[in-house]
Every structure is written in C-alpha cells, then in structure tokens.
Amino acid sequence: MSTVTIEPLVGHSLRRSPKLYLNPKITPHFSLNYSRKPLSGNVTLRFRPRRITFALRASSTDAAVIETSEQSDVVLTETFSVKRPERAEGKIAIRLDKGKDEENWHLSVGCSVPGKWILHWGVHYAGDAGSSEWDQPPPEMRPSGSIAIKDYAIETPLKGSSTILEGEKFQEVKIDIRSTWSIAAINFVLKDEETGVWYQHRGRDFKIPLIDYLEDDANIVGVKKGSGIWPGPLGQLSNILLKPEAAPSKGEASSNDGSSVKSKRLEGFYEVHTIVKETLVDNTVSVSVKHCPETKKNILYIDTDLPGNVVLHWGVCKDDAKTWELPTMPYPAETVVFKNKALRTLLQRKEGGNGSSGLFTLDGGLSGFVFVVKLDENTWLNCKGNDFYIPLSGGIYQSSTKHLEETKQDEESNSSEILNRAPEEKQAGSVFTDEIIKEIRNLVTDISSEKSRKTKSKETQENILQEIEKLAAEAYSIFRSSIPTIPENVVSEAEVSQPDVKVSSGTGSGFEILCQGFNWESHKSGRWYVELHEKATELSSLGFSVIWLPPPTDSVSPEGYMPRDLYNLNSRYGSFDELKVTVKKFHEVGIKVLGDVVLNHRCASERNQNGIWNIFGGRLNWDDRAVVADDPHFQGRGNKSSGDNFHAAPNIDHSQEFVRKDIKEWLHWLREEIGYDGWRLDFVRGFWGGYVKDYLDSTEPYFAVGEYWDSLSYTYGEMDHNQDAHRQRIVDWINATNGTAGAFDVTTKGILHSAIERCEYWRLSDQKGKPPGVVGWWPSRAVTFIENHDTGSTQGHWRFPGGKEMQGYAYILTHPGTPSVFFDHIFSGYRSEIGTLMSLRKRNKINCRSMVKITKAERDVYAAVVDDKLAVKIGPGHYEPPSGDQRWSLAAEGNNYKVWESS
C-alpha cells in the first residue's frame, strides 16, 4: 500500500523502462540480441557457384590461412543486418531563479543530448496530503506549446536555446512560478519522442521542492542549494506524506507533523545531471564460404563494418544437432579458448580503420560454423536471439537451435528438474489419508515450535516445508482419485448430492486465478463498485475465480490505505449498498471476493492532550493503548511493535486483547454483512504472523494472501542471483501464520524483472535447479504477480519492463502458485493473450501444486515443462519441447514467448 502517487506514467506501461545513468563510467549491461527486425528482409543469400580469388596473406598460424591463390567455388555468401547500441552522453540542467521579486520565480529545464525532447510535468499543491502528487498547473503557468495529458500532467516541448555549458548547446523549457498559486513541488520526467524512452532521476520522477520536504526523499533536486518554503500562508503547511525512495520496500514511509518546519525564503539553485541516451545503429556482418577440393577444407571470410575491436565468439557443429564444439588445431592468430567450449578470435582491422575482417580455415565434413559477435564485455550481437549459423554441408540458411552457452557468468545455470515431484505411486483409502494428515500435523508442529525456531537451521526448516508440500500434494491426489467416475445415465437423483468439501486453510482449492479488480486511480470515478458490477460477467467468462476489491473503509487517503472509521464503508469507491450489490453479483457469476483489509495501522480522529493524533473514533473508539509504544510519532502506550513500523499513521498494537477481539468482530461483520470470502492483508511486515493466524482461524476465509514486501538482495547495484534470504523472509511469515495464508511472491516478480529486462534468463533457475522465488519452496502459498496498484498504474514504484508484460504472464499463468492478473492489463491490448493463457491453465488443470521441470535456463531463453501437459518458453532464444512419446502442439505465442500443449 501507499499513501501518495509518485509516478503518473499511465498509458505508457508498454514503454521500455527509462534509464538515467548518473555515472558515465558505469554503463548498463546489454544482451546479445540486437537484431530486432526479422532477418528475412535483411539477409542476402546467394548460392550460385562462381570463381573467385581470395588474397590470402601468410600467417604464423598455418591453420588460419591456406597459402594459395588458386581459384575455387564460393558455395555461400550471406549478409546479416545487425543493430549496434550506441550511447550519446549529455547533460540535464535544472535552474531555479528569482524573478523581479520574492513572489515570482523561473524554473528552466534543459537537455544537451540531440533529439526531440518533451517535458512531462505536473505540480503538487500545498495541503494535498494523501492525494495525488501530480496535478495540472494553473493555465497561466503553462508555457506556449503545452498540451494537457488527462487531468494530471502537462507536456511541453523543449526548444532551442542560447544556453551553452562546457561547449554543449541545450534545448530548454522555462516555467514561471508565483507563490500565490500555492504550489508545494513540481514533478517532471523527460521524454525522448524519437525513441519513446522516459528519463528519470534515480528511477523516479524529478522533484523540485518549493517547501520543505523529507530529507530522505532522494529524487529531490535542489535541496542542497538551499530551497526552503514559501513566505506567507504556505509557511503553515504541515503533515505532508511522502513515499521514500527505498522502494520496493513499502514500510519505510515517513510523516511530518509540522513541528520541525521553519519559515525561510526560497533560494535559487542550479544542478547538472549526466544523461546517457541509447540508440541502435545499423551495421552488417558478411560471410563468404569457399570450398577447396584439393585440400578438402572450407575457407570462411568474415567482413563487417562494425567499429572498434570486434571479437568473434565461435565454434563448429559436427552434425544436425548443432551443438557447439571446438575445431581441430591450430587456430587463427589472436584466438583464445573459452571454457573448452568455444573460441574467441579478434578480427583484424581493415586499412583505414573502417571495420574488421577475418579468415577461418576449417576441416571438411563439418556441418556448420556457429558464432556471435562480442563488441565489449556488455555488448553482444546475434541473430534474432539465436546464434549466427553458417551451413557448411548444405545450401540452406537456418538459425541454430543450440544457443550460446552463458559466456558472461562464472557459474553455469544447468537445466534440471525442480521440486514438487509427486509420489510415483498413489494410494487410496481413509486409513492412509489419516496417516498423511497426522504426519503433516507433526511436521507443522515441529517447524512452528519455539525450540525449533531456535535450533533448526533454515535448510532443515526448508526440507520440512518441502515434505509438508509433498504430503499435501499426495493427500490432494488421493482425494481426487477417490471420487469415482460414474456414467451420467446411471446416476440417480439421490446419488447426485455430495457432502460439502470444507476449505479451511485460507488457500482455496489450488486452482484459483486471481484478478486485482482496481488500480491506483479507481477511486476517482466515485462509482467504482458500479463499474465492477458491470464487468462481473465478463471477468467470469475470462476464467477468473477470485477477485480482490479495494479497501472498503472510510480513509484519510482516497485510495483507502489510511483507514479511519472501520465500520464506515462509504468510501471513494462507492457506497455500502453498492459494495453489497457488487459482491452479490460476483457470487452469482461464480467468483469469490477478497476484501482488502488494513490491519497494521489506523488513522486517528482526534488529538490527545499533547496534540498527537492517537484517539480513534467511530464504533472502535480506541485510545493510545491501541498504539505501539515504539512508534516515535504517535506516543502509544501499548507494547512494542512485533514488526516494522509504518510511519505515516499510528501502528496498531495487536498484542492487546481488546484490539484482537475488536478486529475479529469487525472481520466477522464484513464476512456476514458484505459477503467477503477472504482477505488480502495489507503491509503484514508490520505485525507478527501469529496474530494473522488468530484472525484467520476465527473468520475461516476461503482464501487469504498477505503483502510481505521488502527489498531483494543487491551487490553494488546488481541484483544477486541467490535470493534465498529474500524468499526466506516471506516463507517465515507464512510459517508464522501456520500456513493459513499465502503471500505475494515478490521474489519471483523481482527476478522476472532482471531476467526479462537484461536478457538474463538463467536467473529463473536457482542453484538447485528450482524456480528461484517462493514458488520454488512453497508453491501452494505463493501468489505470483507481475504488477499491482503500487508497482504499476500511475504510481509506477516498480514497473514491469515495458512491452514485455506477456512474458511475465506466460510464466506465472503456466507455473505453480496462484497467479494474480492486474486490472490494467486485463482491459488493455493484452486481454486476448491473457485470456488464451488462462484457458490453457484451466483446460490442463494446472494448479498451485503442479510439478515443474526446468529444461533450459540460459542467457536468452528459459523453458520448462509443467505437469507433462504444458511446455513454455520465454525469451528471444530458441526452444522446442522434447520429442519422444509425447506430441506437442503450439497453443499460444507472442512477443518472445511460446506455450505448447501435450496432445
């Protein structure tokens, strides 16, 4: 949850994530694939035998050159078009100057990198605590040529300027500001119209403060130069709530009660930030193959106009399997052996320096020559995601089906089977089932005991959890197999009725597909429940079985995550009655409904004698005894917090008996009065999972999921391959609830980010060959997702790589765990593709405990087989399902993903 809106890039989620490189010496890692257009239009193939003479020079390495000028047939000539990344470095300059008096100021934003630049900007008005940080400025503040973007932003083109800094000429836009407009801050990002890329500051919007802001909000510019607050009425502004930069961790928001705000005059500043713009430049790589009948050797001549040092990473293939192998020695000059799997040859610069070339002599009888091009440690070029492949024994061009081994990692990611292997033999019978249940209870008691928490290692606890998971899967299989299949024509009316199956774990049946039924802006319509009511039948037809609705209570923030009077269900989303009618409609179409409940914190209605907001109103009129003692802002008289504090509102002390009693009564009321079937639990990092168990045991939800969100592990800004510590914290919370609730698999989302954005698909297999997120350890409790109202929508705290969302959905909708689909993606251009994947999941009965076998996890491709029913691959690399007894048919495909169905 959040209390404010930070990034209003709605409508641009298909863009590539913008990057602002503040240190020009640190450049991003580039993947091997830069052929973004189909090669069919960029490859010249000529197979006419003709006579040609190569000018071959003597070399110290005999194998590289045949010292002859005899004429021989050229059997193949190919020209490949490649895209090379090129970086243009420049400056973003920001200046705030005083005008004719203290009431008038001028803000100028300039960029020195050539291009067609747009300033996408908005303002945050003073006193708008808890609402959107992006609003449209007054009309008289907008420079000429500005265009309004919906109701929250303005786009203004940068124009040529006389400003010159260190010899660089700038494009610039100037904005006039008056203090009478009561503007607290100006937010902006730069947009390059030519490439569609957005440039931000440290991954977030630039923010120009015109009043005092929190010091740890690291996307602020200008504060070090002395920006203060406006004179006059704006000096009284207080209680501005901001989201800190520590995203994706959400528990570190801070508040300002106004006591430290001191009036001081606004001071001008001037700041310059380095910016690196990436573009793709067209180049070519040409290959000619000559066969010498006398020597029975093949001579390859490679020519390219790529600049700089060009290294060919290459090998040979001896059969149609196209497996990389080393040729026989000796090798060409400037060649080194890489991991006994490939060779690297530095091509020779041409005279004049315009490109490079190389000559390679190979034995006859080889099937093909395979290579990729290495420009530097971070930039590789290949052929549509595959290796370049030159046939030596035939005359037809084709792409290699065996991809380059991961060459930039010291550790190789080997494909292997992962967990969730069901028992090979299933047994039925109530006695055996009872024994399984007894064993599960013993294991749960073992891992939950205080003694166990102190003495057992994490590896031991993980093994116990895996055993529980296997036993649960076995028990479920027994239950399924014990139901007899009876022909319809022999079923009597009396036999139709069956006893109800009670689901008491809070994790549903295992076959759920969850829909998040709102985004960060949904409250603005004022009739969101009515709009969802109209979409209920449509969502049911797509295959959703559970929908997560927004927080229903009266709230200080319109989004609902700062609850105040818990029994007042008239919110910005609609009225109490509209909510009841909408829930009833979803039940009619077969969809369960989750209520979003905020139990960690609650906003007070009154101040105490010291002026602190910690006296609550409404039916639950608690006092400061309900607030934890170690919350520094709200002077609670309860016990110390059992989790992390959320600093924007009083943190509730769940150790108090009266608090737990009231919360359980409220949750029961929501179930009975509204009809909620389960819960989405907000910010569960803030209090012990044992209290959650108490609430769930009392209310017996059909499904429950907690939001345990904190930062993944990074080293020097680079995401670590091993994220066991991160997923362990989530698993520890689930275990604290005694497994009564699942949790959002934040680990899997983060790893998918890096794998897809950086073309590092090896990340999707952990060191043991299992899925690297919570879904690899406790899949029945993992709720997988790629986007939600915090990470995407107009907040964009942690937006999924733009234009690649369907790769994420191809992963979570085919794998175990319970997948959650974001509302914005359902009602977008992705709807048809998402619907197809959901149909495949349901038709093949893929569930939260399905078995996965990872068959490939390499640099540019990840592939897995699920339940021996579906095969899936994501990434630009090549993959085909294993042949054998099974026959596979392509069932779904899109941008860099494919899914096959076993027939």
N, C-alpha and C positions, 0 to 999 in steps of 0.2 A: 504494500500500500504506500501511498504518498499523500502529501498534503498540498502540493503545488504542481503546476505544469511547467516543465523546463524546456522541452524542445518541440515546437509546433510544426514539424515537417510532415503533417498529414497529407496524404496524396502522393508522397514521394518515397514510399517504402520500397518501391522497386528499384530505387537508385542504388548504385554501389556506395558502400559506406564511405563517407568522406574522410580524408586523412590530412592532417596538418602536421607536418614534420618540423618541429621547432629546433631540432639539431640537424643541420645539413650533413653532418658526418655519419649519421645513423640513417640508413635507407631501409625501406621495407623489403621483406623477403618476397621474391617473385616466383611464381610457379613456372613449370616447364612449358605450359601451354599458352602460346600467343597467336595461334592460327585460329582466329575467331570466326572466319568465314569458311564455308565448305570449300575444300580444296578442288572440287570438280571444276571450278572456274579459274583456278589459279595454277593448275599443273599442266605443263606442256609435255605430251608423250609422243615420242617418235620412235618407231621400231623398224624403220627402213634400213636394211643393211647398206652401208656406204663405206667408201675407202677414205681413211683419214690418217694423217701423220701427226703423232704427238712429239713435241720437242721435249725429250727427256734428258735431264742432266745427271751427271754422275753423282753418286752419294756414297757416304761412308757406310751406309747400311744397304746391303745388297738387296734385301727383300723389298725395299721401298721402290726401287727403280730397276727397270729392265733396260740395259744399255743397248738399245737398238732403235733404229728408225724405220724398221720395216712397216709396210702398210698392212693394216688388219681391219676387220669389220667392227664397226661400232654397233653393238646389239641393243643398246638402250640409252636414251637421253631423257632426263626428267628435270623440270624446273619447278621448284616449290616456292610459293609465296609465304613469307613469314612476317609476323608482327613483332617488332622490337620495341620494348618500353624505353622511352626517352624522358628524362626529367629536366624540367625548366625551373630553376630556383629564383626566387624573388622575395619581395617584402610586402607585408601588410602593415600600413602605417595608420595609427589612430591618434587623433589630436582633439583635445577639448580646450577651447579658448574662450575667454571672456569677451563679450561684445562691448557695446557702448556703456553698459552699467552692470551692476550685480544681478539684475533681473534677466539679462539677455546673454545667452551663450551660443557657441557654434561648435558642432561636432563634425569632424571630417574623417572619412574612412577612405583610404587609397590602397591600390594594389599595383605593383610594378611588373607583374607577370603578364605578357601579352595574352589577350583573349577578350571574350565578350562577357564582362562581369556584371552580376546583379547583386545588389544588397537586399537581402531578405530580412526584414526587421520589424520590430514591434516594441511597444512600451509596456511598462508595469506601473500602474497608477498607485499613488500613495493611498494607504488604507485598504488595499485589496488583499488583505491577509487571507490565505487559504484558497484564493481563487486563482485563475489563470495568470501566469506571468506575461503572457503575450496578449496584448490588445492593440487595436489600431490607434495611431496617434491622432491628435486634432487635425482637421483638414488643413489649417494654415501652417502646420509643421511639416507637411509633405512636400518635398522638392518637386519641381516640374518633371513630368515623365513618369511619376509614380503610379503604380497600379495596385488596387486593393485585392488582397487574397483572402477570400471568405470574410470572416468577421474578426480576424485576429492578427493580421500581418499586412505589410506593405512591401512591394518590390520596386526598387529604384535602380535604374541602370547607372553604372559608373561611366563618367565621361572623361575625355582627355583633359589633362591639367598641365599647368606650367611647373608643377612641383617636381623637383629633381633631387634625389637623395643618393649620395655616393655614385653619381653618374647614371642612376636609373630613373627613367621617366615614369610617372604614375598616372593611372586613371583614378578618378576621385569622385566622391559624392559628399555634399555638405548639407547638414541639417541644422536649422535654427531651433533653439530651445528657449522657452520662457518659464520662469519659476511659477508663474500664475497658473500654469497648466497642471500643477501637482503631479509631476512625473517622478517616480522613485528610481527608475532604471530604464535603460534602453538595451534591448537584446537584439543580436543580429548574427547571421551567418552569411558567408559569401558563396554565391553560386556561379559556377562557370557554365554559361549557356552552351558553349561549344561541345563540352564533354558530358554535361549533366551532373557533374560532381559538386558536392557541397563541402565547404571548408569551414571547420570549426576550431575552437580553442580547447586543446586537451580533451577532445572527444565530446565537448559540449558547446552550447552557444557562447559567443562573446557576450559579456555583460558589462555595460558602462554604468556604474552606480552614481546616482545623484544624491543619495543619502547614505548613511552608514549601513553597511551590510556585515554579515558574519565574516570574520577574517578567514575562516577555513573554506569558504566557497571559492575554490581555486580557479574557476573560469572567469572571475572578475578581472578586468584590466583597469589600470589607472589608479588603484587604491594606494599603491606605494608612492605615488607622486602627490598624495595629499588630498584626495577627494573627500569631501565631508558631506554635510547635509545642507539643504536649502535654508536660507534665513526665513523668518516669518512662521506662518502656520505649519509648514512641513516639519519644523523642528520638533513638533509634538508627536510625530509618527512613532508608533511602537507596535510590538507584537507581530513583526514580520517573520513568517515562517519560510525557511528555505530548505531545499534538498541539498545535502553536502555532496561533494564530488566523489565520495567513496563508493559510488555505485559500482557493481551491482548490489552491494550491501545496503539494506534499507533501514537498518535500525539505528543509524547514526545521525538522524535529522536533529537539528538544534533549534532552539527558540530564543527569542529576545524579548524580555518583558519590559524593555524600555528604560530600565533603571540606569543603564550604562550609556545611554545616548546623550551626547553633549552637543550643543549647538555650536557649529563652526562653519565658516564660509566655504563654499565650494571653491576648489582650486583647480586650475587647468593642469593638463599633463600631456605628454607626448610619448607614445610607445611604438616600437617597431618589432614585428614578429616575422620570422623566416617562414616562407611557404614554398612547398615543392609541388609543382603541377606535373602530373603524369600524362603522357600521350603515347600512342602507338604509331610507330613509323614502319612503312612498308620496305621490306628487303627481299632478296631472293637467295636461294641455295640451288645450284645446278649440279647435276650428277651425270657423268657420261661413263658408260661401261664398254670396255674394249676387250675382245677375246683374242688371245694369241694362240692359234692352233699348234704352232711349233713347240711352244713351251707348256701348252695346256694350262695357262694361267689367265686370270681375269685382271685387267687393269682398270681401276676406278679413278677418275679425275673429278675432284670436287672443287667448285668455284663459287664464291659468294661475295656480295658487296657489303656484307656486314662490317662495320668499322671496328677498330681496336683488335685486341688479341682474341682470336676465335679458337676454341678448343673443341675438337670432335671427340665425343664420348661414344665409342663404337665397339662392335663385336660382329661375329658371323653366326649364321644359322646353318646347321648341317642337315635339317630335314624340315618337313612341313609344320612341325610343332613350333617353329620359330623361337626356340629357346636361345638366349644369349650364350655364346661360347667364345673362348679365345682362339684366334687363328694360330697356325704354327709359326714359330720364329724363323728368321729375325723380323723385327718390326721397323716401321719408318722412323726416321730421325724425330727427335722431340716427342717421343712416346713413352708413357709410363703405364704400368699395370695397376688397375684399381681393383683391390679386394679379390684378385684372381677370378674376376667375373667379366671385366671389360677393359678396354684400353682407352687412353686419353692421348690424343695427338694434337699438338699445337700447329695449326695451319700456318703456312708461310705467307708473310705479307707480300702483296704484289708490288712491283716497281711503281713508284708514285704514291703508294700507300692507300690506294682505292680498293680495299677489300683484301681477301686472302684466298689461297688455294692449296690443294694437297693432292698427292698421288699415292695410291694404295695398290699393292700387288698382292693378289690372293690366289691360293691354290684352286685348281679346277675341282668340280664335284661338289662345291658348296651350294646350298640352297639360296642363301641370301646374305645381304650386308645390311646391318641394322645400326642406327645411330641417333643421337640427339646432339644439339649444339649448346655448348656452355660459353656464355659471354663473360660472366663473373660468378662469384660464389652464390649470388642470389638470383641470377637470371639465366634461365634455360629455355630453349625453344624446341618445340616438337611439332608433330603433325596431327592436328585436331585432337590432341590429348593422347595420341599413340606415338610410338617411336617411328621415325622415318625407316621405311623398309624398301630395299632395292633388290628385286629378284635377280638371281644370277643364273638360274637354270630354266627360266621361262620368260615369256614376254608380256606378262600382265602385271600391272601395278596393283598392289594391295597394301593395306595398312597392317602392321604387325599386330598379332593378337597377344603377344607376350610383351609386357611393358617393362620399361627400365626399372631395375631394382632401385630402391631408395638409396640415392648416392650422397645425400647431404646429412645422413644420420649415422652415428657410430653404431647404434643398435638397429637391427633389422626387425621389422614387425612381421613375424611369421603368422600365416593364417592357421588357425586351429579351432577345434571345437570349444564351445564355451559351456557355461553351466546351464542347469535346467534339464539335464538328461533324465528323462523319466525312467522308472524301473523297467527293465526289459520284459519282465513278466508281471502281469497284473492279476491280482486275486480278488475274488468277491466273497462276501459273507460278513454278517454283522460282527462276528467274533473278531475277525481280523481287523475290521474297521475300528472296533473299540480299542484294540491294542495300539493302532496308529494314533488315535486321539489321545490315549494315555501317554504315549511316548512324546507327542508334541507338547502336552502339558508339562511333562517333566523337563523337557528342553527349555521351554519358555520360563519355567520357574528357575531353572539353573542359570540362565543368562540374565534374569532380572534380579537375582538376589544381590543383596548388598555385598556379601562376601565375594560373589563372582565378579562384581564390578571392580573390586579392589585387587583381585588376584589373577583373574584370567587375562591373557593377552588379547589384543584386538584380533589377531589371527585366529585364536581359539574361538572367540565370540563369532567371528565371521563364519567359521566352519559350522558352528551350532546353528546359526541362522540359515545356512545353506541346507543343513539337514532338515530343519523345520520346513523349509520351502519344498524340498523333495517329498517329505512325508505328506504335506498338504496337497501337493500335486497328485500323489498316489491316492490319497483319500478321495479327492475330487474325481479321479478316473474311475475309482471303484463305484462311486455314486452314480456316475454317468452310465457305466456299463451294467449296473444292476437294474436299470429301468428296462423292462422287456419291450421289444418291438412287436406289436400285435397288428395284424391286418385290420383295416378300418371296418371291413364288412363283418367282423366277428366281435366288435366291441359293443357291448350293451350299454344302455343308458346308465345303469348302475355302476358300471366299471369306469365311466368317464371321470367321475370325481376322484381327485387325488389329494392327499394331505398337503397342506401348505409347507413349503420349504422356508424356514426362517433364516434370514441372513443377518447375523448379529455381529459380524466383525467390523462393520463400517467400511468394508472394501467391496461390497456389491457381489455380483455373480462372477466377475472376472472378464466379462465380455462387453463391458461398458465402453462407449465412445462419448467423451465429454465435450460439450460446447460451452465456451465462455460467452455468455449472452450480453455483453456490453463492452464498451471501450471507455477511454478517459473523458470523452465528450458527451456520452449518452445522456447525462443529466440535463443538458442544455435544452432539450426539446420540451422538458416538463411533462411529457406523456410517454415515457419510455416503456412502461408496462403495457400500455395500449399498443405500441408498435410491436412489441414482442408477441402479444396476443395474436396479432395479425400474421405473424411469421411462424406460429407454432406448428401448423400442419406442414408447412414447407420444410422446417427443420426435422420433423419426424420422417418425412419422405426421404430425406437425405441419409437417414440412418442413425441419427443421434439418439442416445438412450438416456442421457443425463444433461441437464442444463444448469449452469452456475449463474445465478442472478446477482445483481449488485447489492451492496449493503442497504438494508431497508429502513434504517432508523433515522430519526432526526439527527442532524450532524452540523457541526460548525463549518466544515468544508462541504461544498455541494456534491462532491463525489461520494461522500458517505463514510470516509475512513477516519473521521474525527467525531465519533458518536457522542451524543449528549443525553437525551431522554430516550432510553432504550425501548420503552413501551409506546412511544410515539412513532408510528410507521407512516406518517405523511411526510414524504421526502421529495427531493427534486425529481425523482424518477416517476412519481405518481402518488396516488392516494392509497390508503389502507384497503379500500374496497377494490380498486383497480388491481392491486397486488394479488388479492384473494382470487379474483376472477381469472387473472392470468395464470396463476398456479393451477387452478382447476382445469383450465384449457389444456395446459401441458399434460396433465394427468389423463385427460380424455384422449390425447393422441399418443399415449404410451411413453411419455418422457418423465423421468424423475427430476425433482427440482432441489438444488442445493442453495441454502441461504448463506450469504457472506457475512459472517459474524466476527466482529472486532472485540476480542475479549482482553487484549493486552492493556488497553488504555481507554480512558473515557474523559471527555471534556466536562469541566465543572460548570455550574450555573451561577454560582455566587463566589465572592471572595470571603476569606476568613478575616479575623480582626487585624491581621498583618497585611491585608491587601493581596493575598495569594489566592489564586483560583483553585480551590480544592474542596468546595462544598457543592454537592451534587443535588439536582432537582428531579422532579417527576416522581414516579412511583418508587423508584430505587433511590431514596434521598440519603445516600451515604454521606459521611463526613470524612475528615482527613485520616481516620483509622483505616479507610479502604485504600489508601495510597502508600506505596512502599516507602520505607524510611530513607533509602539511599538515592532517591531521585532528587538531585540538587535544586530543582526549580520549583517544587511544589510542596515542600515542608510536610511530607507524610508522616503519620505516626504509626504506620504498620510495621511489619518486619522487613528485613532486607529483601531485595528482589531475587527471585530464583532464576533470572535470565538477564538479557541485555535490556537496558533502558531505552525507551523511545522518548526523546527529549521534547517533543512538541506538545505533549499532553500528559496529564497525571497517569502514571503507571499503576495499575490496579494490583493490590496485594491478594493473591489467590490463596495464601496460607490462612486467611481469615475465614472462619467457619461461616459467618453470616454472608460473606461475599459469595462463597461457593454455593450456598443454599439459594441465594437470590438468582445467581446466574443459571442454575439448573431449573429453577421455576420459570425463568424467562425463556429458556430454550424449549422447555415443555410447552409453554404457551405458544411459541412460534410454530411448533410442530402441529399442535391441535388447532390453533386459530387460523393459521395461514395455510398449513398443509405441507410445509417443507419436509423433504425426505432425508435430508442430510445437510452437511455443513462444509463450507470452505472456511478454514480457520486462518485469520489474518495474523501476520507477524508472530508466529509461535516461538521465535527465538527469545521472546520477552518473558516467558514463564515456563516452568517445568512441565514436561510432557505428562507427568503423573497426574497433574490436575486435568489435563485434557482427557486422560483415561476416565477419570471420575465423571466428567461431563458426558462422555460418550456412553459409558456404562449406564448412566441414568436415562439418556434420551434414545438410546438404541437406534442410531441412524442407519439407513441403508448404505450410505456412502459418506466418507469424510476424508478430507485432504487438507494438510497443513502447509502453510507457506514458510518454509525454513530457508531463508535466502541470505547467504553471505558470499564473500569473495572467494574465487578459486585461487589456486596456488600459482604464483608467477616468480620468475627469476630474471632480474634486470629487464622487466617489462615483457618478457617472453613467457607465454603460458607453459607450465610444466606438463610433460607427458603424463606423469604419475599424479593423478588427482584423488588418490585413495584417502588422504586426510580430509578432503572436502566432502566426499560422499560418506565418509565415516561419521562426520558430524550429523548429517541428515539421518543416517541409519540409527545413530544413537538416540536421536529424538523419537523416531518411530518406535524404537525399542522401549523408550521411556513411557510411551502410551500403551505398552504391552501389545503392540501391533494392531490396535483398534482403529488406527487411521493410517492413511498413506501420506505421502509428501510429494510436492512438486520436485521433479528430478532436475534441479538447477545444474547439477554436474553435467548431465548429458547435453543440456542446452549450450553451456559454455564450450564444451568440447566440439559440438557440431559447429559452433561459430568459427573456431580456429581451423577446423578441418576443411570446411567449405570455403571460407574466405581466403585462406592461404594455400589452398590445394595441398593439404597435408592429411590425406585420408587415413594414413597409418595411425593417426591419433584415435580412431574409432575402435581400436583393439588395445586392451590393456596388456600388461606384462605377462599375464597368464592366458592371453588369447580370448578374453571375455569382453563383453561390452563394458566401456570404462566408466559408466555412470552408476547411479543407484540401481538402474535396471539390470546391471550385471551382477548385483549382490542380492537384492530383494525385489524381484520384478513385480510381485503381486502388490507391493506397496509403493511402487514408483508411478507417479503420474507425469508422463512425458509431455513436453510442450516446446514450441519454438518462439512463441510470442504471447504477451498478455497486455493488459491495460497500462502496466508500468514500463515494460521493456519496449513496447511499440506505441501505437496510437500517436497522440500528439505529444506525449512525454518523451518517448524515444530514449529512455535511460540506457537501454542495452539492445538496440535494434538488431534483428537478424540480418545477415548480409543481403542487401537489396537485390532483387531479381533472382534470388536463389532459394526462396522460401520453399518451393516444391521439393527440393532435395531433402530439406528437413522433414517435410510431411511424408515423403516416400520412406524415410527412415522410421519415424515414430508410428505411422499407421500400418507398418508391416512387422514391427518388432513387439516383443512382450512389453508389459507395462500397460497402463491405461492412458491412451492418447487424449490430449486436450487440444481442440481446434479453436483458434481465435476468431471472434466475430468478424473483424475487419477482413479476414482472409476468406471467410465463407461467402460474404456478399461482395465479391471482387472478381477479377478475371480468373482467379484460381478455383472458383466454385466447381466447375466441371471436373477438373483434375482431382480435387479433393474428394468429390463425390465418387469418382471411379475407384480411388484407393480405399475409401470406406466400404464400398460394395465388395471389393476383393477381400478385405479383412473379415467382413461378416460372412461372406459365402464360404470362406475356407476355415471359419471358426477359429481365427487367430485370437488369442486371449492373453490375459496378463501373465499367464504362466507358460506360454508357448516356448518351445525349445528352439534355440538358435545355434547354427553352426557357421562361424565366420569362415568364408572361403578365400577372401582376399582383403588385405588391408595394406595398401601400398601408397606411394606418393600421390597418385592421381585417381585412385579408384578404391572404393570399399564395396564388398559384396558379401552376402550371407544367404543361407537357406534357412527358412523358418518352418518348423513342423513338417519338413519334407513336402510342403504344399506350395509355398511361395519362395521364389528366388528374387532378390532385389540387389541392384547395384546403383550407387550414386557416385558422381564424379565424372570428369571428362574421359577417363581411361576406359579401356575395353574390358568386357567380361561377358562370358556366355555360361549359362548353367551347366553343371556337369552332365555329360551324356551317360547312358547306361540303361538300366531297366526303366527309369522314368523318362517320360517325354514332356518337354516344356514348351509352352506356347506363350508368346509375348502378350501380356494382358493390359499393360499401361506403360506409357513412356512420355517423357517431356524433356525439359532443358536439363541435360546431364543426369537423367535418372531413367531406369527401366525396371519393370516388375514382370516376372514370368509366373505362370500358374501351371502346376503339375496336372497333366491330363491322364 
